[in-house]
Amino acid sequence: MFRKLFRGLRPKVIEDAVWTQSLAAMRFFDRLVGDDRERLIDLARQFTVSKTFSGTHGLEVTDTIRATIALQACLPVLRLGLRPYDDFIEVIIYPDRFLAPRSRTDEAGVVHEGIEELAGEAMDQGPVVLAWPDITPDPMWAGSVVIHEFIHKLDMLDGEADGCPPMASADRVEWMRILEAAYERFCDQLDAIEAAIPIDVDPESEAGEAWFADLPLDPYAATDPAEFFAVSGEVFFTDPEALRQAFPRLFECYQQFFRFDLLPRCDG
């Protein structure tokens, strides 16, 4: 019964024009220089052949959907290759945001159960689930839910997501030292903003959101180190200048791990 909700399809060929249009629709790809654009398309082609794309609740998975997702998913592994994605075979796409159960333990040890509306979710040794409206190219927004979720997949390669992908022990110690310092700094910035919001202003209202505009990352990054890695990693690829200005040491760590420098054109 469950499988009847999905309409999976393994594509044979996606036309060159679809790749070109999908690449042009996302402005952060404009930073790719030299042969990187063709290399990304080639890697994304391999990704679409090796993975199953399944639409749920009547969503038809088109070549544009596959290309849009594959290009973003492959950007973090452009220098690493597709091997880090060997632990799963399916990308599931919903026609809208979806609901998932969540359990959270607060500082007092109290467990809170609830339902959360999600735009994406990466499962350890399982599929990546995405909501198409949140990954539809939008020229007014430079973020990427796809990159965010696939960075979670990299984080999960050595077990539960903790903010550090697989690496040598010595490198891990240094990585976590730098990431946790940036995480604590960001949490302090967020705490200061939240304390300054007037009591008559709802932080989740439009007026409240304006207070968070100067933060270098989305407030969701303060959830835990794993989300901080996913959010800041997303920004590394979509707005590298902003991440370098906010967290220069973290930016250098990401350059070394992803073997990527997206700033030559920006630096002139």
N, C-alpha and C positions, 0 to 999 in steps of 0.2 A: 504493500500500500504506500509506504513512504517513498519508494522509488518512483511512483507514478507522478509525484510532484515535480520531478526534474526532467528536463529535456536536454540531455547531453549530446555533444557532437564533437567528433575528432575531425578537424578540418584538413583538407588536402593542400590547398594553395590559397593564399590571400594575395590579391592583386597588388602590384607595386604602388598603384595610386592610393590604395587604402592606407598602406604604411606611411606614405608621404603626407597624406592629409591628417592622419592621426598624430604624426610627429609634429606637424605644424600647428596643431590645435592646442598644444600644451607649451606655454611660453618658456618653461624652465629648460626645455630641450634646446633652446636657442644657444645655450652656453656650450653645447658640444662642438668641438672643433676638429679639424683634420678628418681622419677616417673614422672617428668615433660614431658618427651618425650611421654609417653603413654597418659598422661593427654591431651597433645596438640593434639595428633591424635584423641582421643575420641571427643574432642571439635570440631575439624575440620570435623569429620564425621557428627556430628549434624548440622554443618554449611552447608555442602553440601546437606543435606536432606531438610533443611528449606529454602534454597535459590534456585532461578532459575539461571542457567548459560547459557547465550545466546551468541552464536557466530555470528558475523556480516560478511557480504560480503563473504559468503562461508566458513568461518572458522568453522571447525568441533571441537566441544568441547569434548575433550577426558578426560578419567579419570585422566591422568597426569596433564592436565590443571587445572581441578577442585581441585586436591589434592595440586598442587603447590600454587594456589591462597589461598585455604582454610587454609593451614598451616600458611602462612604468615599473613593472615587476623586475625587469632585467637591468634597469639602470644601476641599482646597488651592486649587482654582480657582474657588471660589464668587464671588470678586470679579474674577477674571481672565477668566472665560468658558471655553468648551471649545476654543477655537482652539489652545492649547498641546498638545492631544491629537490634533491632525490628522495626526500622522506615523504613526499605526497604526490598524488597524481591528479587531483581535482581542484578546480576553482569553481565555486558556487556563486551565482549571481542572482540577487533578489531584485524585483522591480521597484522596491522601496526599502526603507529602513526596516530592520527586523528586530524582534524581541528575543532576549536571552536571559535566563536566570543568572543572578549574581549573588555571591556571598562575600561579605566584608567584615573583618574583625577590627573594631576600633581600638583606640589606645587603652581603654579600660578592659579590653578582652571580651567585649560584648559582640556577638555575631549578628550581623544584620543581613537578612535575606530579602531579595527583591527582584524585580524585572527591569532590565535596562534596554533602551532603544539604541541599536548599534548601526553604524555605517560600514563596519568591517570587523572581522575577527579572524585571527590566525590560530589554528589548533595544533598543538604539539603532535608531530607525526600524523597529522590529519590535514584536511582541506583548508584552503583560505576562502572565507565567505565575505562577499562584498555586496553593497547596495549600489546599483547602477546610477541612480540620481546623484550620488555623492562622488562618483568617479567620472561623470560626464565632463568633458573638458569645459572649463569656465574661464574665459579671459580675465575675469575680475578677481580670480582667486588663484594664487600660485601654489597652494598646498597639494598634497597627494595622499589620499587614504590608502591607495595601493602601495606606494613606497613604504608608508608607515607599517602596514601589516606584513609586508615582506621583510622588513627589518626585524620585526618580531620573529619571523621564521628563522632568520640568521641567529638571533639571540637564543632560540630554543634548541639549536643543534647540539649543545652539550648538556641538555636537561631543561629544567624549568627556567623561564625567562627571568633574568636577574640584572639585565643591563650590560652584559658582557658576552660577546660571541666567543666561539672557541679560539683559544690561543695558548701559547706557552705560559707556564705558571708565573714566571718572572714578569712577562708582559702583562699578564692579567692583573697582578698586584698594582702595577703602575697605571693601567687603564682604569681600574676601579678607584684608585686614589684621585685621579683627575676627574672622572665622571662624578663621583660622589661629592667632590668639592664644588663642582658646577651645579649639581643638583641642590645641595644645601644653600648655595648662594641664590639660586632661583627661588627656592621655597621661602627664603627670607624676603626676597623682593615681593613675592606674592602676598606674604603675611602683612607686610607694610602697607600694601595697597588696600587689602581687605580691611585693615584697621582704620584706614583713613576715609573709607566710604561712609558718608553720613547715614545715620540710623534709619532715616526715612527714605533711603534709596535702596531698591531691590537690586542686589548684585547681578541677578540674572535678567534684569530688564535692559532695555536699550540704553537707558541712562546709566545703569550700573556697568554695562559692558564697556562704556567709554573710559572708565577708570583703568581698565586693563590694557588699553591700546598701546601703552609704552613698554609693555613686557616684551622681551625678546622672543618668547615662545608662548604657545597657547597654554593657558592655566592648567590644562589637563596633564601637562608634563610633570606637575608636582604630585601626581598620584603615587608614584613609586619610581625607583631607579629604572625598571624595565620600560615604563611609559616615557620616562625622561629620555632614554636612549632612542626609542621609536620616534618621539616627537622631534628631538634635536637632530636625529639622523635624517628624518624627512626634510628638515630645514637645510641640512648640509647639501642636499641635492636640489632643492627648489629655491633656496635663497641663501647661498653660501656666504655672501658678504655679511648678512645679518648675523649668522652664527659666528663667523670669525671675529666680528666686533664685540659680540657679547661674551664669547667663551673661546679665546684664542688657543689655549692649550688643548681644549677638547676638540677644536677644529683640526689641530695638527694630528691628534690621535686618529680622527676619522680619515684624514688624508692618507695616513700610513696604512690603516686597516683596509680601506676600500681601494687603495692604490690609485687615487683619483685627485685631480686638481681641476676644479671647475672655474678658477678665477683668472687664468692668464689673460682672457679677453677683457675682463673687468679692470685688470691692473694696467692695461695698456702696454 
